[in-house]
Amino acid sequence: MTSAGDYYDHLETREPEQRELALFSLLPDFLGRVKESAPAWSAHLESVDAGDVTSREALARLPVMRKGDLKRLQLARPPLGGLSLNEDMPAGRVFMSPGPIFEPEGLAEDWWRSARALYAAGFRKGDLVHNTFAYHLTPGGWILDAGARALGCTVIPAGPGNTEQQLECIAHLKPNAYVGVPDYLKILLDKAETAGRPISSFKRALVSGGALFPSLRQEYRERGIRTYQVYATADAGIIAYESQALEGMIIDEGVIVEIVRPGTGDPVPAGEVGEVVVTTFNRYYPMIRLATGDLSAIMEGQSACGRTNTRIKGWMGRADQTTKVKGMFVHPEQVATVAARHPEISRLRLVVGRDGETDVMTLHAEAETSDPSLAEKIAQTVQDVTKLRGAVELVPPGSLPNDGKVIADERDYTT
């Protein structure tokens, strides 16, 4: 049995046809303003008649915008590449994500629209939220911080790392909610138990930036923590989120999501895996058919929780070889950078796996030598380039597969 209090607002339970009509009634005028006010979008959509874009079929004929395009445009025209509806820097914040790609945050409350996802995960006014997403340069911490405060929660801006200090803070303040990457919560819980001061205050968690494996979700449940996932990007904000039904991820009310064949802008049938493409209605920094590089699939039917928006299956990997490790993207170009700094090595392959419930990565490097000092130097370069620690294994020349793959994600997402 559900009630009005189970939902963030009435938009979540609209008839699907009503939602579709509302979104595509807004889109033509919105596209017109975007073309008129943002030079980069004007050029990108030059051949598009905004008044004609009144359906998904019409939207699918628009060109996609890729992350590489954002970087190229911003390099050519600082600070934001002519992608904003106001060329002046916003009065809020501006962030730098890996790439680098720069993203603004305006002054509007809950700029990233995360309150809805937090509400669906059971967060309510008065909760004390321990936020372990980064607050430094990247927007991760601020995305959930803004939504939590919009709900009336109090936020502890913990950020990542400094685990001992975090445990001291948790022991004193006893937060009842956690947000962060999935496996850092386990680190906190395990270290607290080892130190003889187990954490019992956490009752709910909203995680992102990495896969929440079923075994890890079950472990958290056994420890009294109900854990949900949210899917977001720095460019588009919240895209989809889990509800207490735990049946896929429900698309946010403020975006249009398409699943397309990777490398194209062509939508695929429901159930087929493809690349997530998102259109936002942000009046300062819009995204029109942004290709995220993430893979997912549309699910048939509606969630048992009563929310009527379309569901996707969640994050199912990358359309390219990019992957996420401990909430950080690792790109093939970064592996190439490591190779360029060490002429002693030839072919490289970065293998991503799991050690228990923790992400681990090992760089296999072909070299004529097995000198441990070379492995140590390469490991330091890996950390410098990716901002993540990884092991290095030197292997004989010709021993790595010649399949063009430089990043191999060997994690099993079903267990």
Secondary structure, 3 states (H helix, E strand, C coil): CCCHHHCCCHHHHCCHHHHHHHHHHHHHHHHHHHHHHCHHHHHHCCCCCHHHCCCHHHHCCCCCEEHHHHHHHHHHCCCCCCCCCCCCCCCCEEEEECCCEEEEECCCCCCCCCHHHHHHCCCCCCCEEEECCCCCCCCHHHHHHHHHHHHCCEEEECCCCCHHHHHHHHHHHCCCEEEECHHHHHHHHHHHHHCCCCCCCCCEEEECCCCCCHHHHHHHHHCCCEEEEEEEECCCEEEEECCCCCCCEEECCCEEEEEECCCCCCECCCCCCEEEEEEECCCCCCCCCEEEEEEECEECCCCCCCCCCCEECCCCCECCCCEEECCEEECHHHHHHHHHCCCCEEEEEEEEEEECCEEEEEEEEEECCCCHHHHHHHHHHHHHHHCCCCEEEEECCCCCCCCCCCEEECCCCCC
